[in-house]
């Protein structure tokens, strides 16, 4: 909040008070949202700043008009001379979401004598962030004698040629994104 976005700059060939320009932001963005809720435009400098917290996952792009008016120049019908420009603001992603599990638990059965490495389950988490911020890796919270976990796939397999000598095993798995900071 308060960060600079862009400075809209217009020039007027007149001199002195005849070159005074006023910048105004159209309050309704081209997509129908209210651009003046997210941004503030300095009327004399044309500096556009962030007015409230922005979230790329909610709204990733803003497009609105900025009108520049020559306060001392008037047309023959008495209107001030003005022009407009379309301003586009693209919101970049920050790592602000933690991975969320698709299911809260997974259950699977296997034979104690099966010497292959069958897929027992595929765990899955999602993260709406982009790029590394939304890329998820899976980690066992403790090492396992009987099972392996695909770090990027979430595939849980029984280790080949291992006999499971207990009736029930519980694995605790952590889903972490690859963003900075890791969440």
C-alpha positions as CSV (number, residue, x, y, z in Angstrom):
1,X,0.0,0.0,0.0
2,X,1.4,3.4,-1.0
3,X,3.8,1.9,-3.5
4,X,4.4,3.7,-6.8
5,X,3.0,2.0,-9.9
6,X,3.7,4.4,-12.8
7,X,3.9,8.1,-13.5
8,X,1.6,9.2,-16.3
9,X,3.3,12.1,-18.1
10,X,1.8,14.5,-20.5
11,X,3.2,17.7,-22.0
12,X,1.7,20.9,-23.1
13,X,3.5,23.2,-25.6
14,X,2.1,26.3,-23.9
15,X,4.1,28.1,-21.2
16,X,3.5,29.2,-17.6
17,X,-0.1,28.9,-16.3
18,X,-1.2,27.9,-19.8
19,X,0.7,24.7,-19.5
20,X,-0.9,23.5,-16.2
21,X,-2.3,20.0,-16.6
22,X,-4.6,18.0,-14.3
23,X,-4.6,14.2,-14.2
24,X,-7.8,12.3,-13.4
25,X,-8.5,8.6,-13.2
26,X,-11.7,7.3,-14.6
27,X,-13.3,5.7,-11.5
28,X,-14.6,2.7,-13.4
29,X,-12.1,0.4,-15.0
30,X,-12.7,-1.0,-18.5
31,X,-13.7,-4.3,-16.9
32,X,-16.3,-2.7,-14.7
33,X,-14.4,-2.7,-11.4
34,X,-13.8,0.4,-9.5
35,X,-10.2,1.4,-10.2
36,X,-10.2,4.2,-7.7
37,X,-10.6,1.7,-4.9
38,X,-7.2,0.0,-5.7
39,X,-5.2,3.0,-7.0
40,X,-4.8,6.7,-6.3
41,X,-3.7,9.2,-8.9
42,X,-1.9,12.5,-7.9
43,X,-3.8,15.2,-9.8
44,X,-0.8,17.4,-10.4
45,X,2.1,14.9,-10.9
46,X,0.3,12.0,-12.6
47,X,1.9,9.6,-10.1
48,X,-0.2,6.4,-9.7
49,X,0.1,4.7,-6.3
50,X,-1.4,1.6,-4.7
51,X,-4.3,2.5,-2.4
52,X,-5.2,-0.9,-1.0
53,X,-3.8,-4.4,-0.8
54,X,-3.8,-6.2,-4.2
55,X,-4.1,-9.9,-4.7
56,X,-3.2,-11.5,-8.0
57,X,-5.4,-14.5,-7.3
58,X,-8.4,-12.3,-7.0
59,X,-7.7,-9.7,-9.7
60,X,-4.5,-10.0,-11.9
61,X,-5.0,-7.1,-14.3
62,X,-6.5,-3.6,-14.3
63,X,-7.2,-1.4,-17.2
64,X,-8.6,2.1,-16.9
65,X,-8.5,5.6,-18.5
66,X,-6.5,8.5,-17.2
67,X,-7.7,11.9,-18.5
68,X,-5.3,14.8,-18.8
69,X,-6.9,18.2,-18.9
70,X,-5.3,21.6,-19.8
71,X,-6.9,23.8,-17.2
72,X,-6.3,27.0,-19.1
73,X,-7.0,25.9,-22.6
74,X,-10.5,25.9,-23.8
75,X,-12.2,24.9,-27.0
76,X,-14.6,27.2,-28.9
77,X,-17.6,25.7,-27.0
78,X,-15.9,26.4,-23.6
79,X,-14.8,22.9,-22.7
80,X,-11.3,22.4,-21.4
81,X,-8.8,20.7,-23.8
82,X,-8.2,17.2,-22.7
83,X,-6.9,13.8,-23.9
84,X,-7.0,10.3,-22.4
85,X,-4.7,7.3,-22.2
86,X,-5.4,3.7,-21.3
87,X,-3.3,2.5,-18.3
88,X,-2.7,-1.2,-17.9
89,X,-1.5,-2.6,-14.6
90,X,-0.6,-6.3,-14.4
91,X,-0.3,-7.7,-10.8
92,X,2.7,-10.0,-10.4
93,X,2.5,-13.0,-8.1
94,X,3.9,-13.2,-4.6
95,X,4.1,-16.3,-2.6
96,X,1.1,-15.6,-0.4
97,X,-0.8,-19.0,-0.4
98,X,0.1,-22.2,1.4
99,X,-0.5,-25.6,-0.4
100,X,-3.9,-27.1,0.4
101,X,-4.5,-30.8,0.4
102,X,-7.1,-32.1,-2.1
103,X,-8.0,-34.8,0.5
104,X,-7.4,-34.7,4.2
105,X,-6.3,-38.4,4.4
106,X,-5.5,-41.3,2.0
107,X,-6.0,-45.0,2.6
108,X,-4.5,-47.9,0.7
109,X,-4.1,-51.7,1.1
110,X,-1.2,-53.8,-0.1
111,X,0.0,-57.4,0.3
112,X,2.8,-58.1,2.6
113,X,4.3,-60.6,0.1
114,X,4.1,-58.3,-3.0
115,X,7.7,-57.8,-4.0
116,X,7.0,-55.3,-6.8
117,X,6.7,-51.6,-6.1
118,X,3.0,-50.9,-6.6
119,X,1.5,-47.4,-6.4
120,X,-0.5,-47.3,-3.2
121,X,-1.8,-43.8,-3.4
122,X,-1.2,-40.4,-5.0
123,X,-1.4,-37.5,-2.6
124,X,-2.2,-34.1,-4.1
125,X,-2.1,-30.5,-2.9
126,X,-2.8,-27.4,-4.8
127,X,-1.5,-23.8,-4.6
128,X,-3.0,-21.0,-6.7
129,X,0.3,-19.0,-6.8
130,X,2.2,-19.0,-10.1
131,X,5.6,-20.5,-11.1
132,X,7.7,-21.7,-8.2
133,X,5.3,-20.1,-5.8
134,X,2.7,-22.7,-6.9
135,X,5.0,-25.6,-7.5
136,X,4.6,-28.2,-4.8
137,X,7.0,-30.7,-3.4
138,X,6.1,-33.6,-1.1
139,X,8.1,-34.7,1.9
140,X,7.8,-37.5,4.4
141,X,8.0,-36.0,7.9
142,X,10.0,-39.1,9.0
143,X,11.9,-41.7,7.0
144,X,10.1,-44.9,6.1
145,X,11.4,-48.4,5.9
146,X,8.5,-49.6,3.8
147,X,7.4,-46.8,1.5
148,X,8.8,-44.2,-0.9
149,X,7.2,-40.9,-1.9
150,X,7.7,-39.1,-5.2
151,X,8.9,-35.6,-4.3
152,X,7.2,-33.9,-7.3
153,X,4.5,-36.5,-8.1
154,X,3.1,-37.3,-4.6
155,X,3.1,-41.0,-5.6
156,X,3.4,-43.4,-2.6
157,X,4.9,-46.8,-3.4
158,X,5.7,-49.8,-1.4
159,X,9.5,-50.4,-1.6
160,X,10.3,-53.3,-3.8
161,X,11.4,-56.6,-2.1
162,X,10.4,-55.4,1.3
163,X,8.0,-57.3,3.5
164,X,5.8,-55.2,5.7
165,X,5.6,-56.8,9.1
166,X,3.1,-54.6,10.7
167,X,-0.6,-54.4,10.0
168,X,-1.0,-50.7,9.8
169,X,1.4,-47.9,8.8
170,X,0.8,-44.2,9.0
171,X,2.7,-41.7,6.9
172,X,2.8,-38.0,7.6
173,X,3.4,-36.0,4.5
174,X,4.2,-32.3,4.2
175,X,3.3,-30.3,1.1
176,X,5.6,-27.3,0.6
177,X,5.8,-24.9,-2.3
178,X,9.0,-23.9,-4.1
179,X,8.5,-20.2,-3.7
180,X,10.3,-17.7,-1.6
181,X,9.7,-17.9,1.3
182,X,8.7,-21.6,1.2
183,X,5.2,-22.0,2.5
